[in-house]
Amino acid sequence: MPFTLEPSYDDNPRLQDLVVRLRAFLRDELIPYERERGITAESKLDRPTLEHVWKRSRELGFYGVSLPPELGGQGLNFTELCAVKEELTASGAALSHSVLGDMGGPLRAGAILKYATEQQLERYLMPVIQGERACCFSITEEDAGSDVRRMTTTATPDGDSYVLSGKKVFSSAAPFADFAIVVARMAGTEEAYSAFLVDLDTPGCTVLDGEVPMSGQQMEGDLVFDNCRIPASNLLGEIGQGLRIGIGRITLNRLLHCPSLIGAARRAWDLSLQYATNRVVFGQPLLAHQAIHHKIAEMATDIYAARSMVMATAAKADRGENVSVEANMCKLFASEACFRVADQAVQIHGKAGLTRGNEVEQIFRSLRMFRIVTGTTEIHKNAIAKALI
């Protein structure tokens, strides 16, 4: 069988069926839905639009697909989840982030289920899994990014409540979320951090429009807490577990971001191949030139290498092995390699690739972000070297 960048999973019938059905949904339903409504990657999204995707995705078995069956999922392992996540961004669908529940949905909340009380599961997390509510995760501050311990947002015990004060930034899904998982420093301590469930309509909590990143996506918000009082029962886990809850998910999150980057790079490769085939220069298709051959080959090699790293690491995680070093390696390599692919795609498209509204141009901006987002290239290098030396 000829080599193709569109993978098949014949050795895993369940995964192959899921991928085939997902591709059909993206192609035949979601992308036409976006086109009818003029939705692009840079559109400001409203809650009804997102709820439509959540509910339809849940009907088809995609929403929260990695959750255990008792919670309505299919119990996908990491390898299978990576395969599915790549397909989403490879489709070019602007709302692909809402199909599995990456943006404010069950994939965002799944990692904290083990810390939740029965009351918290019933009121907050099960409605997220069912596509009825949305959440955001708030840990980053203006002066506390990679150095998260510089956070200044505090939680002060007061009777049967906690009072939150401070500001969180870059909270993905905040503009349409119902509640946030907020990590704050315990007042009067140096190194005690706790996590809280905060309804975003609580007095003293204000959701502000976040700064629009270079990708143009309008999915982030800032949360301001001005003596925001929440019940003590909204403490998630135990006092002092905030960073474990907030950062403990980072290793796997870094790994699970990679398939989305690979899918976007694959989309850029597909668009470049189409453009080079149809574009005529000097009397022949652009694709006839050896310089373009070399770019196409280099792009495909980067995509294949990144996918191979990610799938090997996911398989190791499925065996229950520690992948902290490999996850950093994957995020380092995938973010750099996929951005190289996007850069080559712009070069192949020429002036068209520099034009706002061209899909390749938007992919370029999005992939550039991930050399910083969820861990900078330098942070990954530091983590890898620290583990090896």
N, C-alpha and C positions, 0 to 999 in steps of 0.2 A: 504493500500500500504506500503511495507517495506520501512524503512528509507534509504535514500541515500544521499550522499554528493553532488551528481549532481542534482541541483535543477530543478524543472519544474515550469512553470508559467501559469498554466491552467486558473487561474482567470484573466489573462491579455492576451487575444488572440494575440494582436499586439506584445507584448514582446515575447510570446512563439514562434511565427512565426519567429521573428528576431533571437532569440537564436538558433532555429533549423537550420535556414539558415546559421548562423555564424559558428556553429559547423561543418556543412557540408563543408563550404568553407575552414576552417582551416584544417580539416582532409583530404579532397579530392584534394585541390588545393595548399594551402600555404605550408603545411609541405612537400608534394612531391616536390614542387618548390625548397625549401631549400635543401632537400636531393640531388637533381640532381646537385646542385651547390656547395655542401659541406658547406653550410652556417650554422654556429652555433651561439650561444649567444655571443661568443667571437670573431667572424669574424669582420674584418674591412670592413665596408659596403661602396659601391660606389653609386653614385647618380642614375645611370640607374636601379640598382636593386631596390632601394627604390621607384623610380617613377613607376616601374611596379606594385608594391604593392599598391601605392596610387591610380593609375588610375583604377586598377581592383577593388579595394575596393569601389571606387566612383561609378563604374558601377553597383555594387551590392547593393548600398545604405548604405554602412557601414561608409564611410569616412565622418567625420563631422556629424554623425547621430544625435547628440544632438543639432545641430543648428536648428533655426526655419525654417519652410518649405520655406519661401521666400528666404532663403540663401542656399537652397538645402538639408537641413537636415530633420529629422522627428520630431524635437521638443521633444526628449526624456526628461522626467523629471529626477531628480537625482536618484530616486529609480531604474528606468529602466536603466540608464547609469551605475549604480553600478553593476547591474546584468550582463550587457554586458561586462563590463571590467573584471569581474571575469572570464568569459569564455575564454577570450583571453589568460591569463597566465596559466589557467588550461589546455590548449591544449598542452603546451610545445613548441609552435611555436616560433622560435627565432625572427621572424619579426612581432610578434603580436603587438608591440608598434606602428607599422605603419598602422594598419588596420583602426582604428578610427581617426588617426591623432594626437595621443598623442605626438609623437616625431617630432617636427617641423611643425606640421600640424594644422588643424582648431581647435582642442581642446586646443592647445597651444595658439592660437591667439584669440579664441572666447571671452575670458573675457575682451579684450580691445576694442572690436568693438564699444562699446558705446562712447568711447573717440575719435574715429577717425573722421577726416573730410571726406567729399565726395572724395576729391582727394586722401587721404590716403587709403580709402577703395578701390578705383579703382586701384591704383598702387600697393599697398602692400597686403592688406588683402583678397580681392576677389580672386586673383591668388592663395593664400594659400588654401582657401576653395576649389578651383577647382583642387587642386593637381598639379599646375604648378610651384609654388614657395614654399620655406620652410623658416621658421623663427626660431630664438632662443631667449631666454629671458636671459638678462645679468644684474644681480644685485650684485651677490656675488663677493667679493674680498678676497685676501689672508688674510687680517686682518679684514674683515667685512663679517662675516657669520651670525650667530644668532644676533650679535650686528651690524645690517646693517648700523646704523648711523655713523660707523667708516669709511665708504667708503671715498676714496680720489680721485676717478675719478671726474673730474670737467668739467662743461660746461660753456664756457665764451661767452657771447653775443658779436658779432662783426659785426655791420651793419646788413645785411639781412642774417646773418649766425650765427651758434654756432660753437665754436671750442672745441672739446673734447680731453682731455688728461687723461691718466690713464690706468689701466689694470683690466680686469674682468676675473674671473676664473670659472671653472666648469659650463660652458654654454652648456647645453644639446642640441644636434643637430647642434652645431656650425660647425663641420667639413663638413656638407653638406647643410648648410643654405645659403640663398641668402641675408638675412638682419637680423638685431638684434633689439630687443626692449631693449634699454640701459637706465638704471636709473643712473643719475649722480647728484652730488652736484653742485648747481649753484655757480660759482666762486664768492668769496668775501662774502659768507654767511655761517652761522653756521648750519641752519636747513631748508634750502630750497632745495628740490630735484625735478628734472623734468625727464620726460621720453622722449626718442627720437627714431625715426626710422632711423636706420643706414644701408645703403647698405654696405655689407662686401667687396665690391671691391672699396670703396671710398679711394682715396689717404690718407695715414696716418692711415689707419685701417689695421691691420695684424691679421690673424687668425692663431694661433699656435695649434699644437697638444696638447691636454690636458693630464694630467697624467691619466694612466689607473687605474680605481678603482679596488677593490678586486674582483668585479663581473667579471672582464675581459672584460666587454663591452667597445667598443671603440667608444663612441658616444658623448664625451665631448671635448670642445676646450676652449682655452683662447683667449681673444680679447685684443689687444694692440692698444691704441689710441695715436698717436703721432701728436699733432696738427691737428687732423682730422676735416676738415671743412665740415659741413652739412648745408643744407638750413634751414632757420628759419621755413619754412613750414613743416619741419619734426618733430617739437615739437608735441608730442602726449598729448592731453589734454591741460591743462593750466600749466603755470609755478608754481611750488610748489606742483603739484599733483603726482609727481613721486612715492612717497612711497605708496600713495593710490592705484595707478595703479599696483605697484610692489607687495605690501604686501596685498592689499585688496583681492587678489585672493588666499591668502595663506590658509585661513580658509577652503574654499571649496576644495582647492587642497589637503589639508591634509586628508579630508574625502575621496576624490576621488582617492587617492593613495591606500587606504585600500583594495578595491576589488582586485586590482592587487596582493597585498600581499596574500590575501586569496586564489586567484586562484593559485598562485605559491605553497602555502602550500597544497592545494588540489592535485596539480600535484605530490608533494612529497609523499603525502599519497597514491595516486594511485600506484606510482612506488614501494612504500614500501610493499603494499599489494601484488602486482604482484611478487616481489622478495621473500617475505616470503612464498608465495604459492608454488613457483617453487624450492626454495633452500631446499635441503635435508641435514639434520644434525642428526647424531645419529639414522639413519634409518627412519626418518620421516620428513615431511615438517617443516620448521622453524616456520610456522604459527601455528603448533600444540602446541607450548610451551606457557604456561600461561604468561610468561614474555612478549612475543610478543603480546599476546592478550591485555595486559594492555597498552602497548605502542600504539597500534592501537586505542584503546578506548580513551586514553588521547588525541591523535592527533585529532581524529574526534571531540571530545568535544571542543577543542580549536578552531577548524575551525568553528564549529556551533555557538559558543559563539561570535566569532569575527564577523561573518556574521550577526548575529542577532542584534548586536550593530550598525553595519554600516547601515543596512537596516532601522532600527528604526530611526536613525538620519537622513538618507536621506529622509524618509517620512516626518519628521518634517521640513526639509529644503524645501520640496515641498509645504508645507503649508505656507511658507513664514516666518517661525519662526526663531529666532536667535539660531544658533547651534554652536557658537564659543566654548563653554565649551565642548559640546558633541563631536565636531570634534576633539578636542585635546584628549579627552578620547578614541575615536575610534583609532586614530593614535597611541597613547600610547599602548593600549591593543593589537591592531592588529599586530603591529610591534614586540612586545614581544611574543605574542602567536604564530604567524606564524614562528618566528625564533625557538621557542621551537619545533614546528612540524618538521622543517628542521633538527634540532639537533637529534631528535628521528629517523628521516628517515636515517640519516648517521649511527646512532647506529645499526639500523636494518640491514643495508647493510654491516656492518663490514668493512673489508679492502677495499672492492669495493667502499664503500661510501667515502673513503679517497683519491680515485684515480682521478687525473685530467682526464677529458674527460667523467667521469660519470655524468649523468644529476643531480643526487641528490647532488653531491659535488658542482656543480655550483649553484644550487638553494640555498644551505646553505650559500655560499658566498654572493649571491645577497640579501637574506633576512637579513643577518647580517647588511648590509649597512643601511637598513631602520630604524634601531634603532638610526641612526644619520641623514640620509638624510631627507630633508623637515621638519626638527625639531627634535632635539635630545630627547631622553626619558626624560632627566632632564628638558629641556625647556617645554615640554608638562606638566610635573608635576607642574612646576612653574606657568604656565598659568592657570591650573585647580585650584590650591590652591588659587591663587590671586583672582579668580572669586568667590570662595566659602567662603573665610574668611572675 
